Structure formats: C-alpha cells, structure tokens
C-alpha cells in the first residue's frame, strides 16, 4: 500500500511521491485529501507494486540474515 506519513525527522528522506505522501503534522484536512487522491490515483497499482517489491528486496528473511552476519562479522 502507499505510505502516508508526516514531515518528521528522517521520513522525508525515504518517502517520495513514488511510494506515498507526506502530510503536515496535525493537518487532518490534508490527510483526508491525500487519502482520497491516492484512491483516485491511476498509478495506485504501480505504487503498491513498487512498495511490495522494495519490501521483498530489502526486508526478506535472507536479507535479514545477511545483515546480521555483516553486523556480527
């Protein structure tokens, strides 16, 4: 699914319009507009697929094992 987050700490450096939306803190109307715009976005399925592909590539069990080995080596 697309990511909806606030402009907090490091989040803007990892979230872009390729994988989600950044909304101002405590701005409920902007949050609602962002949700509706994502629902109506013709590229929604490509955003979803990109996020799934990224998660599989970076957070798989094998990637986890690689990272643990690298840390402990």
CHARMM-style PDB file with segment names, atoms N, HN, CA, C and O in Angstrom:
ATOM      1  N   UNK     1       0.831  -1.178   0.000  1.00  0.00      PROA
ATOM      2  CA  UNK     1       0.000   0.000   0.000  1.00  0.00      PROA
ATOM      3  C   UNK     1       0.882   1.249   0.000  1.00  0.00      PROA
ATOM      4  O   UNK     1       2.040   1.203   0.415  1.00  0.00      PROA
ATOM      5  N   UNK     2       0.328   2.349  -0.464  1.00  0.00      PROA
ATOM      6  HN  UNK     2      -0.613   2.387  -0.801  1.00  0.00      PROA
ATOM      7  CA  UNK     2       1.074   3.606  -0.388  1.00  0.00      PROA
ATOM      8  C   UNK     2       1.292   4.003   1.076  1.00  0.00      PROA
ATOM      9  O   UNK     2       0.507   3.643   1.952  1.00  0.00      PROA
ATOM     10  N   UNK     3       2.345   4.733   1.316  1.00  0.00      PROA
ATOM     11  HN  UNK     3       2.984   5.025   0.604  1.00  0.00      PROA
ATOM     12  CA  UNK     3       2.675   5.186   2.663  1.00  0.00      PROA
ATOM     13  C   UNK     3       2.181   6.618   2.821  1.00  0.00      PROA
ATOM     14  O   UNK     3       2.408   7.463   1.955  1.00  0.00      PROA
ATOM     15  N   UNK     4       1.513   6.881   3.918  1.00  0.00      PROA
ATOM     16  HN  UNK     4       1.328   6.195   4.622  1.00  0.00      PROA
ATOM     17  CA  UNK     4       1.116   8.246   4.264  1.00  0.00      PROA
ATOM     18  C   UNK     4       1.755   8.546   5.608  1.00  0.00      PROA
ATOM     19  O   UNK     4       1.505   7.854   6.594  1.00  0.00      PROA
ATOM     20  N   UNK     5       2.578   9.580   5.639  1.00  0.00      PROA
ATOM     21  HN  UNK     5       2.781  10.143   4.838  1.00  0.00      PROA
ATOM     22  CA  UNK     5       3.300   9.915   6.861  1.00  0.00      PROA
ATOM     23  C   UNK     5       3.407  11.426   7.002  1.00  0.00      PROA
ATOM     24  O   UNK     5       2.987  12.178   6.122  1.00  0.00      PROA
ATOM     25  N   UNK     6       3.968  11.853   8.110  1.00  0.00      PROA
ATOM     26  HN  UNK     6       4.309  11.242   8.825  1.00  0.00      PROA
ATOM     27  CA  UNK     6       4.161  13.282   8.346  1.00  0.00      PROA
ATOM     28  C   UNK     6       5.611  13.673   8.060  1.00  0.00      PROA
ATOM     29  O   UNK     6       6.485  12.818   7.915  1.00  0.00      PROA
ATOM     30  N   UNK     7       5.837  14.954   7.985  1.00  0.00      PROA
ATOM     31  HN  UNK     7       5.127  15.647   8.103  1.00  0.00      PROA
ATOM     32  CA  UNK     7       7.161  15.511   7.740  1.00  0.00      PROA
ATOM     33  C   UNK     7       7.916  15.527   9.073  1.00  0.00      PROA
ATOM     34  O   UNK     7       8.082  16.579   9.690  1.00  0.00      PROA
ATOM     35  N   UNK     8       8.370  14.345   9.506  1.00  0.00      PROA
ATOM     36  HN  UNK     8       8.235  13.490   9.005  1.00  0.00      PROA
ATOM     37  CA  UNK     8       9.007  14.204  10.816  1.00  0.00      PROA
ATOM     38  C   UNK     8      10.361  13.536  10.661  1.00  0.00      PROA
ATOM     39  O   UNK     8      10.489  12.522   9.975  1.00  0.00      PROA
ATOM     40  N   UNK     9      11.358  14.103  11.291  1.00  0.00      PROA
ATOM     41  HN  UNK     9      11.254  14.927  11.848  1.00  0.00      PROA
ATOM     42  CA  UNK     9      12.732  13.578  11.317  1.00  0.00      PROA
ATOM     43  C   UNK     9      13.219  13.157   9.936  1.00  0.00      PROA
ATOM     44  O   UNK     9      13.304  13.983   9.028  1.00  0.00      PROA
ATOM     45  N   UNK    10      13.533  11.897   9.778  1.00  0.00      PROA
ATOM     46  HN  UNK    10      13.464  11.225  10.516  1.00  0.00      PROA
ATOM     47  CA  UNK    10      14.149  11.379   8.561  1.00  0.00      PROA
ATOM     48  C   UNK    10      13.138  10.913   7.512  1.00  0.00      PROA
ATOM     49  O   UNK    10      13.541  10.561   6.403  1.00  0.00      PROA
ATOM     50  N   UNK    11      11.850  10.901   7.822  1.00  0.00      PROA
ATOM     51  HN  UNK    11      11.523  11.188   8.723  1.00  0.00      PROA
ATOM     52  CA  UNK    11      10.856  10.332   6.916  1.00  0.00      PROA
ATOM     53  C   UNK    11      10.844  10.946   5.520  1.00  0.00      PROA
ATOM     54  O   UNK    11      10.695  10.204   4.549  1.00  0.00      PROA
ATOM     55  N   UNK    12      10.994  12.262   5.368  1.00  0.00      PROA
ATOM     56  HN  UNK    12      11.115  12.864   6.157  1.00  0.00      PROA
ATOM     57  CA  UNK    12      11.019  12.816   4.011  1.00  0.00      PROA
ATOM     58  C   UNK    12      12.188  12.315   3.157  1.00  0.00      PROA
ATOM     59  O   UNK    12      12.137  12.393   1.930  1.00  0.00      PROA
ATOM     60  N   UNK    13      13.225  11.808   3.793  1.00  0.00      PROA
ATOM     61  HN  UNK    13      13.266  11.745   4.791  1.00  0.00      PROA
ATOM     62  CA  UNK    13      14.354  11.297   3.014  1.00  0.00      PROA
ATOM     63  C   UNK    13      14.097   9.897   2.463  1.00  0.00      PROA
ATOM     64  O   UNK    13      14.821   9.447   1.574  1.00  0.00      PROA
ATOM     65  N   UNK    14      13.083   9.201   2.972  1.00  0.00      PROA
ATOM     66  HN  UNK    14      12.495   9.566   3.694  1.00  0.00      PROA
ATOM     67  CA  UNK    14      12.803   7.851   2.471  1.00  0.00      PROA
ATOM     68  C   UNK    14      11.431   7.725   1.802  1.00  0.00      PROA
ATOM     69  O   UNK    14      11.149   6.709   1.167  1.00  0.00      PROA
ATOM     70  N   UNK    15      10.591   8.728   1.935  1.00  0.00      PROA
ATOM     71  HN  UNK    15      10.820   9.554   2.451  1.00  0.00      PROA
ATOM     72  CA  UNK    15       9.265   8.703   1.311  1.00  0.00      PROA
ATOM     73  C   UNK    15       9.228   9.745   0.202  1.00  0.00      PROA
ATOM     74  O   UNK    15       9.645  10.889   0.384  1.00  0.00      PROA
ATOM     75  N   UNK    16       8.724   9.326  -0.944  1.00  0.00      PROA
ATOM     76  HN  UNK    16       8.385   8.397  -1.092  1.00  0.00      PROA
ATOM     77  CA  UNK    16       8.572  10.254  -2.064  1.00  0.00      PROA
ATOM     78  C   UNK    16       7.226   9.994  -2.735  1.00  0.00      PROA
ATOM     79  O   UNK    16       6.476   9.121  -2.300  1.00  0.00      PROA
ATOM     80  N   UNK    17       6.921  10.737  -3.780  1.00  0.00      PROA
ATOM     81  HN  UNK    17       7.531  11.446  -4.133  1.00  0.00      PROA
ATOM     82  CA  UNK    17       5.657  10.502  -4.475  1.00  0.00      PROA
ATOM     83  C   UNK    17       5.667   9.177  -5.234  1.00  0.00      PROA
ATOM     84  O   UNK    17       4.640   8.762  -5.772  1.00  0.00      PROA
ATOM     85  N   UNK    18       6.826   8.509  -5.280  1.00  0.00      PROA
ATOM     86  HN  UNK    18       7.660   8.846  -4.844  1.00  0.00      PROA
ATOM     87  CA  UNK    18       6.895   7.176  -5.882  1.00  0.00      PROA
ATOM     88  C   UNK    18       6.294   6.114  -4.969  1.00  0.00      PROA
ATOM     89  O   UNK    18       5.817   5.085  -5.449  1.00  0.00      PROA
ATOM     90  N   UNK    19       6.311   6.352  -3.655  1.00  0.00      PROA
ATOM     91  HN  UNK    19       6.698   7.187  -3.266  1.00  0.00      PROA
ATOM     92  CA  UNK    19       5.821   5.323  -2.744  1.00  0.00      PROA
ATOM     93  C   UNK    19       4.823   5.817  -1.707  1.00  0.00      PROA
ATOM     94  O   UNK    19       4.367   5.034  -0.874  1.00  0.00      PROA
ATOM     95  N   UNK    20       4.474   7.103  -1.739  1.00  0.00      PROA
ATOM     96  HN  UNK    20       4.844   7.739  -2.416  1.00  0.00      PROA
ATOM     97  CA  UNK    20       3.499   7.592  -0.777  1.00  0.00      PROA
ATOM     98  C   UNK    20       3.354   9.090  -0.782  1.00  0.00      PROA
ATOM     99  O   UNK    20       3.640   9.763  -1.772  1.00  0.00      PROA
ATOM    100  N   UNK    21       2.900   9.601   0.351  1.00  0.00      PROA
ATOM    101  HN  UNK    21       2.667   9.054   1.156  1.00  0.00      PROA
ATOM    102  CA  UNK    21       2.597  11.025   0.502  1.00  0.00      PROA
ATOM    103  C   UNK    21       3.072  11.489   1.877  1.00  0.00      PROA
ATOM    104  O   UNK    21       2.947  10.771   2.869  1.00  0.00      PROA
ATOM    105  N   UNK    22       3.613  12.694   1.913  1.00  0.00      PROA
ATOM    106  HN  UNK    22       3.714  13.277   1.108  1.00  0.00      PROA
ATOM    107  CA  UNK    22       3.989  13.316   3.188  1.00  0.00      PROA
ATOM    108  C   UNK    22       2.992  14.438   3.456  1.00  0.00      PROA
ATOM    109  O   UNK    22       2.790  15.317   2.618  1.00  0.00      PROA
ATOM    110  N   UNK    23       2.372  14.397   4.632  1.00  0.00      PROA
ATOM    111  HN  UNK    23       2.536  13.683   5.313  1.00  0.00      PROA
ATOM    112  CA  UNK    23       1.415  15.444   5.007  1.00  0.00      PROA
ATOM    113  C   UNK    23       1.935  16.206   6.220  1.00  0.00      PROA
ATOM    114  O   UNK    23       2.687  15.658   7.026  1.00  0.00      PROA
ATOM    115  N   UNK    24       1.538  17.458   6.347  1.00  0.00      PROA
ATOM    116  HN  UNK    24       0.927  17.903   5.693  1.00  0.00      PROA
ATOM    117  CA  UNK    24       1.955  18.229   7.527  1.00  0.00      PROA
ATOM    118  C   UNK    24       1.399  17.619   8.818  1.00  0.00      PROA
ATOM    119  O   UNK    24       0.320  17.027   8.822  1.00  0.00      PROA
ATOM    120  N   UNK    25       2.141  17.770   9.893  1.00  0.00      PROA
ATOM    121  HN  UNK    25       3.018  18.251   9.889  1.00  0.00      PROA
ATOM    122  CA  UNK    25       1.718  17.268  11.198  1.00  0.00      PROA
ATOM    123  C   UNK    25       0.401  17.927  11.609  1.00  0.00      PROA
ATOM    124  O   UNK    25       0.237  19.137  11.457  1.00  0.00      PROA
ATOM    125  N   UNK    26      -0.522  17.142  12.122  1.00  0.00      PROA
ATOM    126  HN  UNK    26      -0.389  16.159  12.246  1.00  0.00      PROA
ATOM    127  CA  UNK    26      -1.815  17.611  12.661  1.00  0.00      PROA
ATOM    128  C   UNK    26      -2.697  18.305  11.634  1.00  0.00      PROA
ATOM    129  O   UNK    26      -3.546  19.115  12.008  1.00  0.00      PROA
ATOM    130  N   UNK    27      -2.518  18.010  10.351  1.00  0.00      PROA
ATOM    131  HN  UNK    27      -1.828  17.353  10.048  1.00  0.00      PROA
ATOM    132  CA  UNK    27      -3.353  18.614   9.321  1.00  0.00      PROA
ATOM    133  C   UNK    27      -4.323  17.556   8.799  1.00  0.00      PROA
ATOM    134  O   UNK    27      -4.046  16.864   7.820  1.00  0.00      PROA
ATOM    135  N   UNK    28      -5.456  17.450   9.471  1.00  0.00      PROA
ATOM    136  HN  UNK    28      -5.682  18.012  10.266  1.00  0.00      PROA
ATOM    137  CA  UNK    28      -6.430  16.413   9.171  1.00  0.00      PROA
ATOM    138  C   UNK    28      -7.012  16.582   7.772  1.00  0.00      PROA
ATOM    139  O   UNK    28      -7.233  15.592   7.075  1.00  0.00      PROA
ATOM    140  N   UNK    29      -7.262  17.810   7.355  1.00  0.00      PROA
ATOM    141  HN  UNK    29      -7.083  18.614   7.922  1.00  0.00      PROA
ATOM    142  CA  UNK    29      -7.845  18.015   6.026  1.00  0.00      PROA
ATOM    143  C   UNK    29      -6.868  17.596   4.930  1.00  0.00      PROA
ATOM    144  O   UNK    29      -7.288  17.017   3.928  1.00  0.00      PROA
ATOM    145  N   UNK    30      -5.576  17.875   5.096  1.00  0.00      PROA
ATOM    146  HN  UNK    30      -5.235  18.346   5.909  1.00  0.00      PROA
ATOM    147  CA  UNK    30      -4.569  17.450   4.121  1.00  0.00      PROA
ATOM    148  C   UNK    30      -4.446  15.930   4.121  1.00  0.00      PROA
ATOM    149  O   UNK    30      -4.255  15.322   3.068  1.00  0.00      PROA
ATOM    150  N   UNK    31      -4.552  15.326   5.279  1.00  0.00      PROA
ATOM    151  HN  UNK    31      -4.707  15.820   6.135  1.00  0.00      PROA
ATOM    152  CA  UNK    31      -4.520  13.876   5.378  1.00  0.00      PROA
ATOM    153  C   UNK    31      -5.679  13.265   4.600  1.00  0.00      PROA
ATOM    154  O   UNK    31      -5.489  12.334   3.818  1.00  0.00      PROA
ATOM    155  N   UNK    32      -6.866  13.788   4.814  1.00  0.00      PROA
ATOM    156  HN  UNK    32      -7.021  14.545   5.449  1.00  0.00      PROA
ATOM    157  CA  UNK    32      -8.049  13.287   4.105  1.00  0.00      PROA
ATOM    158  C   UNK    32      -7.906  13.474   2.594  1.00  0.00      PROA
ATOM    159  O   UNK    32      -8.222  12.567   1.824  1.00  0.00      PROA
ATOM    160  N   UNK    33      -7.438  14.630   2.173  1.00  0.00      PROA
ATOM    161  HN  UNK    33      -7.182  15.367   2.798  1.00  0.00      PROA
ATOM    162  CA  UNK    33      -7.238  14.888   0.741  1.00  0.00      PROA
ATOM    163  C   UNK    33      -6.205  13.929   0.156  1.00  0.00      PROA
ATOM    164  O   UNK    33      -6.357  13.466  -0.974  1.00  0.00      PROA
ATOM    165  N   UNK    34      -5.164  13.632   0.914  1.00  0.00      PROA
ATOM    166  HN  UNK    34      -5.041  14.008   1.832  1.00  0.00      PROA
ATOM    167  CA  UNK    34      -4.134  12.714   0.439  1.00  0.00      PROA
ATOM    168  C   UNK    34      -4.664  11.305   0.268  1.00  0.00      PROA
ATOM    169  O   UNK    34      -4.340  10.630  -0.709  1.00  0.00      PROA
ATOM    170  N   UNK    35      -5.477  10.857   1.210  1.00  0.00      PROA
ATOM    171  HN  UNK    35      -5.741  11.405   2.004  1.00  0.00      PROA
ATOM    172  CA  UNK    35      -6.077   9.528   1.107  1.00  0.00      PROA
ATOM    173  C   UNK    35      -6.965   9.461  -0.134  1.00  0.00      PROA
ATOM    174  O   UNK    35      -6.882   8.511  -0.913  1.00  0.00      PROA
ATOM    175  N   UNK    36      -7.807  10.462  -0.312  1.00  0.00      PROA
ATOM    176  HN  UNK    36      -7.875  11.234   0.320  1.00  0.00      PROA
ATOM    177  CA  UNK    36      -8.702  10.476  -1.473  1.00  0.00      PROA
ATOM    178  C   UNK    36      -7.929  10.562  -2.787  1.00  0.00      PROA
ATOM    179  O   UNK    36      -8.297   9.919  -3.770  1.00  0.00      PROA
ATOM    180  N   UNK    37      -6.869  11.347  -2.802  1.00  0.00      PROA
ATOM    181  HN  UNK    37      -6.570  11.869  -2.003  1.00  0.00      PROA
ATOM    182  CA  UNK    37      -6.093  11.458  -4.046  1.00  0.00      PROA
ATOM    183  C   UNK    37      -5.376  10.155  -4.371  1.00  0.00      PROA
ATOM    184  O   UNK    37      -5.226   9.813  -5.544  1.00  0.00      PROA
ATOM    185  N   UNK    38      -4.934   9.427  -3.360  1.00  0.00      PROA
ATOM    186  HN  UNK    38      -5.056   9.705  -2.407  1.00  0.00      PROA
ATOM    187  CA  UNK    38      -4.313   8.130  -3.615  1.00  0.00      PROA
ATOM    188  C   UNK    38      -5.327   7.119  -4.132  1.00  0.00      PROA
ATOM    189  O   UNK    38      -5.014   6.325  -5.020  1.00  0.00      PROA
ATOM    190  N   UNK    39      -6.527   7.140  -3.588  1.00  0.00      PROA
ATOM    191  HN  UNK    39      -6.781   7.785  -2.867  1.00  0.00      PROA
ATOM    192  CA  UNK    39      -7.572   6.229  -4.049  1.00  0.00      PROA
ATOM    193  C   UNK    39      -7.886   6.480  -5.518  1.00  0.00      PROA
ATOM    194  O   UNK    39      -8.108   5.538  -6.278  1.00  0.00      PROA
ATOM    195  N   UNK    40      -7.906   7.746  -5.918  1.00  0.00      PROA
ATOM    196  HN  UNK    40      -7.726   8.512  -5.300  1.00  0.00      PROA
ATOM    197  CA  UNK    40      -8.231   8.110  -7.296  1.00  0.00      PROA
ATOM    198  C   UNK    40      -7.018   8.117  -8.217  1.00  0.00      PROA
ATOM    199  O   UNK    40      -7.167   8.354  -9.416  1.00  0.00      PROA
ATOM    200  N   UNK    41      -5.836   7.867  -7.699  1.00  0.00      PROA
ATOM    201  HN  UNK    41      -5.715   7.675  -6.725  1.00  0.00      PROA
ATOM    202  CA  UNK    41      -4.615   7.931  -8.490  1.00  0.00      PROA
ATOM    203  C   UNK    41      -4.570   6.774  -9.489  1.00  0.00      PROA
ATOM    204  O   UNK    41      -4.639   5.612  -9.088  1.00  0.00      PROA
ATOM    205  N   UNK    42      -4.454   7.078 -10.785  1.00  0.00      PROA
ATOM    206  HN  UNK    42      -4.398   8.022 -11.111  1.00  0.00      PROA
ATOM    207  CA  UNK    42      -4.386   5.996 -11.775  1.00  0.00      PROA
ATOM    208  C   UNK    42      -3.112   5.160 -11.645  1.00  0.00      PROA
ATOM    209  O   UNK    42      -3.042   4.058 -12.190  1.00  0.00      PROA
ATOM    210  N   UNK    43      -2.113   5.663 -10.940  1.00  0.00      PROA
ATOM    211  HN  UNK    43      -2.169   6.558 -10.497  1.00  0.00      PROA
ATOM    212  CA  UNK    43      -0.862   4.923 -10.737  1.00  0.00      PROA
ATOM    213  C   UNK    43      -0.830   4.174  -9.413  1.00  0.00      PROA
ATOM    214  O   UNK    43       0.228   3.705  -8.996  1.00  0.00      PROA
ATOM    215  N   UNK    44      -1.972   4.055  -8.749  1.00  0.00      PROA
ATOM    216  HN  UNK    44      -2.832   4.437  -9.088  1.00  0.00      PROA
ATOM    217  CA  UNK    44      -2.015   3.414  -7.432  1.00  0.00      PROA
ATOM    218  C   UNK    44      -1.438   2.001  -7.478  1.00  0.00      PROA
ATOM    219  O   UNK    44      -0.669   1.629  -6.592  1.00  0.00      PROA
ATOM    220  N   UNK    45      -1.785   1.217  -8.475  1.00  0.00      PROA
ATOM    221  HN  UNK    45      -2.409   1.519  -9.195  1.00  0.00      PROA
ATOM    222  CA  UNK    45      -1.284  -0.159  -8.522  1.00  0.00      PROA
ATOM    223  C   UNK    45       0.231  -0.203  -8.709  1.00  0.00      PROA
ATOM    224  O   UNK    45       0.885  -1.104  -8.184  1.00  0.00      PROA
ATOM    225  N   UNK    46       0.802   0.753  -9.446  1.00  0.00      PROA
ATOM    226  HN  UNK    46       0.271   1.485  -9.872  1.00  0.00      PROA
ATOM    227  CA  UNK    46       2.260   0.751  -9.598  1.00  0.00      PROA
ATOM    228  C   UNK    46       2.944   1.197  -8.302  1.00  0.00      PROA
ATOM    229  O   UNK    46       4.038   0.724  -7.992  1.00  0.00      PROA
ATOM    230  N   UNK    47       2.320   2.093  -7.548  1.00  0.00      PROA
ATOM    231  HN  UNK    47       1.432   2.477  -7.800  1.00  0.00      PROA
ATOM    232  CA  UNK    47       2.852   2.479  -6.234  1.00  0.00      PROA
ATOM    233  C   UNK    47       2.839   1.267  -5.308  1.00  0.00      PROA
ATOM    234  O   UNK    47       3.815   0.995  -4.608  1.00  0.00      PROA
ATOM    235  N   UNK    48       1.721   0.543  -5.314  1.00  0.00      PROA
ATOM    236  HN  UNK    48       0.928   0.763  -5.883  1.00  0.00      PROA
ATOM    237  CA  UNK    48       1.610  -0.640  -4.467  1.00  0.00      PROA
ATOM    238  C   UNK    48       2.652  -1.682  -4.854  1.00  0.00      PROA
ATOM    239  O   UNK    48       3.329  -2.236  -3.988  1.00  0.00      PROA
ATOM    240  N   UNK    49       2.783  -1.950  -6.141  1.00  0.00      PROA
ATOM    241  HN  UNK    49       2.233  -1.500  -6.845  1.00  0.00      PROA
ATOM    242  CA  UNK    49       3.746  -2.942  -6.611  1.00  0.00      PROA
ATOM    243  C   UNK    49       5.168  -2.521  -6.260  1.00  0.00      PROA
ATOM    244  O   UNK    49       5.973  -3.350  -5.836  1.00  0.00      PROA
ATOM    245  N   UNK    50       5.481  -1.246  -6.433  1.00  0.00      PROA
ATOM    246  HN  UNK    50       4.827  -0.572  -6.778  1.00  0.00      PROA
ATOM    247  CA  UNK    50       6.817  -0.762  -6.088  1.00  0.00      PROA
ATOM    248  C   UNK    50       7.133  -0.946  -4.617  1.00  0.00      PROA
ATOM    249  O   UNK    50       8.250  -1.319  -4.261  1.00  0.00      PROA
ATOM    250  N   UNK    51       6.151  -0.686  -3.757  1.00  0.00      PROA
ATOM    251  HN  UNK    51       5.243  -0.383  -4.047  1.00  0.00      PROA
ATOM    252  CA  UNK    51       6.366  -0.856  -2.312  1.00  0.00      PROA
ATOM    253  C   UNK    51       6.537  -2.327  -1.940  1.00  0.00      PROA
ATOM    254  O   UNK    51       7.364  -2.663  -1.093  1.00  0.00      PROA
ATOM    255  N   UNK    52       5.759  -3.199  -2.570  1.00  0.00      PROA
ATOM    256  HN  UNK    52       5.086  -2.926  -3.258  1.00  0.00      PROA
ATOM    257  CA  UNK    52       5.897  -4.636  -2.302  1.00  0.00      PROA
ATOM    258  C   UNK    52       7.256  -5.126  -2.768  1.00  0.00      PROA
ATOM    259  O   UNK    52       7.937  -5.860  -2.052  1.00  0.00      PROA
ATOM    260  N   UNK    53       7.652  -4.719  -3.971  1.00  0.00      PROA
ATOM    261  HN  UNK    53       7.099  -4.123  -4.553  1.00  0.00      PROA
ATOM    262  CA  UNK    53       8.961  -5.130  -4.494  1.00  0.00      PROA
ATOM    263  C   UNK    53      10.085  -4.638  -3.599  1.00  0.00      PROA
ATOM    264  O   UNK    53      11.019  -5.387  -3.314  1.00  0.00      PROA
ATOM    265  N   UNK    54      10.010  -3.394  -3.153  1.00  0.00      PROA
ATOM    266  HN  UNK    54       9.251  -2.786  -3.385  1.00  0.00      PROA
ATOM    267  CA  UNK    54      11.029  -2.830  -2.270  1.00  0.00      PROA
ATOM    268  C   UNK    54      11.102  -3.611  -0.957  1.00  0.00      PROA
ATOM    269  O   UNK    54      12.188  -3.933  -0.476  1.00  0.00      PROA
ATOM    270  N   UNK    55       9.938  -3.911  -0.385  1.00  0.00      PROA
ATOM    271  HN  UNK    55       9.056  -3.649  -0.776  1.00  0.00      PROA
ATOM    272  CA  UNK    55       9.912  -4.648   0.886  1.00  0.00      PROA
ATOM    273  C   UNK    55      10.497  -6.042   0.717  1.00  0.00      PROA
ATOM    274  O   UNK    55      11.271  -6.500   1.557  1.00  0.00      PROA
ATOM    275  N   UNK    56      10.130  -6.714  -0.363  1.00  0.00      PROA
ATOM    276  HN  UNK    56       9.501  -6.341  -1.046  1.00  0.00      PROA
ATOM    277  CA  UNK    56      10.665  -8.060  -0.591  1.00  0.00      PROA
ATOM    278  C   UNK    56      12.176  -8.029  -0.769  1.00  0.00      PROA
ATOM    279  O   UNK    56      12.884  -8.905  -0.273  1.00  0.00      PROA
ATOM    280  N   UNK    57      12.662  -7.025  -1.475  1.00  0.00      PROA
ATOM    281  HN  UNK    57      12.086  -6.314  -1.877  1.00  0.00      PROA
ATOM    282  CA  UNK    57      14.090  -6.926  -1.747  1.00  0.00      PROA
ATOM    283  C   UNK    57      14.896  -6.548  -0.509  1.00  0.00      PROA
ATOM    284  O   UNK    57      16.008  -7.040  -0.317  1.00  0.00      PROA
ATOM    285  N   UNK    58      14.344  -5.684   0.323  1.00  0.00      PROA
ATOM    286  HN  UNK    58      13.441  -5.284   0.167  1.00  0.00      PROA
ATOM    287  CA  UNK    58      15.113  -5.138   1.444  1.00  0.00      PROA
ATOM    288  C   UNK    58      14.789  -5.728   2.808  1.00  0.00      PROA
ATOM    289  O   UNK    58      15.567  -5.558   3.747  1.00  0.00      PROA
ATOM    290  N   UNK    59      13.666  -6.413   2.940  1.00  0.00      PROA
ATOM    291  HN  UNK    59      13.035  -6.551   2.178  1.00  0.00      PROA
ATOM    292  CA  UNK    59      13.254  -6.908   4.256  1.00  0.00      PROA
ATOM    293  C   UNK    59      12.916  -8.390   4.259  1.00  0.00      PROA
ATOM    294  O   UNK    59      12.162  -8.851   5.115  1.00  0.00      PROA
ATOM    295  N   UNK    60      13.461  -9.135   3.317  1.00  0.00      PROA
ATOM    296  HN  UNK    60      14.074  -8.760   2.622  1.00  0.00      PROA
ATOM    297  CA  UNK    60      13.242 -10.576   3.293  1.00  0.00      PROA
ATOM    298  C   UNK    60      14.051 -11.230   4.412  1.00  0.00      PROA
ATOM    299  O   UNK    60      14.938 -10.613   5.002  1.00  0.00      PROA
ATOM    300  N   UNK    61      13.729 -12.481   4.688  1.00  0.00      PROA
ATOM    301  HN  UNK    61      13.009 -12.982   4.209  1.00  0.00      PROA
ATOM    302  CA  UNK    61      14.460 -13.206   5.720  1.00  0.00      PROA
ATOM    303  C   UNK    61      15.924 -13.367   5.330  1.00  0.00      PROA
ATOM    304  O   UNK    61      16.810 -13.259   6.177  1.00  0.00      PROA
ATOM    305  N   UNK    62      16.180 -13.628   4.042  1.00  0.00      PROA
ATOM    306  HN  UNK    62      15.460 -13.716   3.353  1.00  0.00      PROA
ATOM    307  CA  UNK    62      17.564 -13.787   3.606  1.00  0.00      PROA
ATOM    308  C   UNK    62      18.347 -12.477   3.750  1.00  0.00      PROA
ATOM    309  O   UNK    62      19.524 -12.494   4.109  1.00  0.00      PROA
ATOM    310  N   UNK    63      17.704 -11.356   3.473  1.00  0.00      PROA
ATOM    311  HN  UNK    63      16.748 -11.342   3.181  1.00  0.00      PROA
ATOM    312  CA  UNK    63      18.359 -10.057   3.644  1.00  0.00      PROA
ATOM    313  C   UNK    63      18.643  -9.809   5.129  1.00  0.00      PROA
ATOM    314  O   UNK    63      19.697  -9.283   5.488  1.00  0.00      PROA
ATOM    315  N   UNK    64      17.702 -10.188   5.978  1.00  0.00      PROA
ATOM    316  HN  UNK    64      16.846 -10.615   5.687  1.00  0.00      PROA
ATOM    317  CA  UNK    64      17.887 -10.068   7.419  1.00  0.00      PROA
ATOM    318  C   UNK    64      19.114 -10.864   7.872  1.00  0.00      PROA
ATOM    319  O   UNK    64      19.940 -10.363   8.634  1.00  0.00      PROA
ATOM    320  N   UNK    65      19.225 -12.114   7.393  1.00  0.00      PROA
ATOM    321  HN  UNK    65      18.553 -12.521   6.773  1.00  0.00      PROA
ATOM    322  CA  UNK    65      20.367 -12.948   7.758  1.00  0.00      PROA
ATOM    323  C   UNK    65      21.679 -12.332   7.273  1.00  0.00      PROA
ATOM    324  O   UNK    65      22.672 -12.332   7.999  1.00  0.00      PROA
ATOM    325  N   UNK    66      21.681 -11.805   6.038  1.00  0.00      PROA
ATOM    326  HN  UNK    66      20.874 -11.805   5.448  1.00  0.00      PROA
ATOM    327  CA  UNK    66      22.881 -11.144   5.514  1.00  0.00      PROA
ATOM    328  C   UNK    66      23.307  -9.989   6.422  1.00  0.00      PROA
ATOM    329  O   UNK    66      24.484  -9.843   6.750  1.00  0.00      PROA
ATOM    330  N   UNK    67      22.340  -9.180   6.818  1.00  0.00      PROA
ATOM    331  HN  UNK    67      21.383  -9.299   6.552  1.00  0.00      PROA
ATOM    332  CA  UNK    67      22.643  -8.025   7.666  1.00  0.00      PROA
ATOM    333  C   UNK    67      23.156  -8.428   9.043  1.00  0.00      PROA
ATOM    334  O   UNK    67      24.076  -7.804   9.572  1.00  0.00      PROA
ATOM    335  N   UNK    68      22.569  -9.460   9.619  1.00  0.00      PROA
ATOM    336  HN  UNK    68      21.822  -9.967   9.190  1.00  0.00      PROA
ATOM    337  CA  UNK    68      23.031  -9.957  10.921  1.00  0.00      PROA
ATOM    338  C   UNK    68      24.467 -10.478  10.810  1.00  0.00      PROA
ATOM    339  O   UNK    68      25.306 -10.187  11.662  1.00  0.00      PROA
ATOM    340  N   UNK    69      24.741 -11.250   9.753  1.00  0.00      PROA
ATOM    341  HN  UNK    69      24.060 -11.486   9.061  1.00  0.00      PROA
ATOM    342  CA  UNK    69      26.106 -11.752   9.563  1.00  0.00      PROA
ATOM    343  C   UNK    69      27.099 -10.615   9.397  1.00  0.00      PROA
ATOM    344  O   UNK    69      28.204 -10.666   9.938  1.00  0.00      PROA
ATOM    345  N   UNK    70      26.704  -9.576   8.639  1.00  0.00      PROA
ATOM    346  HN  UNK    70      25.807  -9.535   8.199  1.00  0.00      PROA
ATOM    347  CA  UNK    70      27.579  -8.436   8.414  1.00  0.00      PROA
ATOM    348  C   UNK    70      27.851  -7.710   9.721  1.00  0.00      PROA
ATOM    349  O   UNK    70      28.980  -7.289   9.976  1.00  0.00      PROA
ATOM    350  N   UNK    71      26.830  -7.562  10.547  1.00  0.00      PROA
ATOM    351  HN  UNK    71      25.913  -7.905  10.341  1.00  0.00      PROA
ATOM    352  CA  UNK    71      26.978  -6.861  11.822  1.00  0.00      PROA
ATOM    353  C   UNK    71      27.876  -7.658  12.782  1.00  0.00      PROA
ATOM    354  O   UNK    71      28.712  -7.084  13.479  1.00  0.00      PROA
ATOM    355  N   UNK    72      27.696  -8.961  12.810  1.00  0.00      PROA
ATOM    356  HN  UNK    72      27.016  -9.428  12.244  1.00  0.00      PROA
ATOM    357  CA  UNK    72      28.424  -9.794  13.763  1.00  0.00      PROA
ATOM    358  C   UNK    72      29.826 -10.175  13.298  1.00  0.00      PROA
ATOM    359  O   UNK    72      30.639 -10.656  14.088  1.00  0.00      PROA
ATOM    360  N   UNK    73      30.100  -9.960  12.031  1.00  0.00      PROA
ATOM    361  HN  UNK    73      29.440  -9.569  11.390  1.00  0.00      PROA
ATOM    362  CA  UNK    73      31.432 -10.357  11.499  1.00  0.00      PROA
ATOM    363  C   UNK    73      32.513  -9.382  11.912  1.00  0.00      PROA
ATOM    364  OT1 UNK    73      33.677  -9.563  11.555  1.00  0.00      PROA
TER     365      UNK     73
END
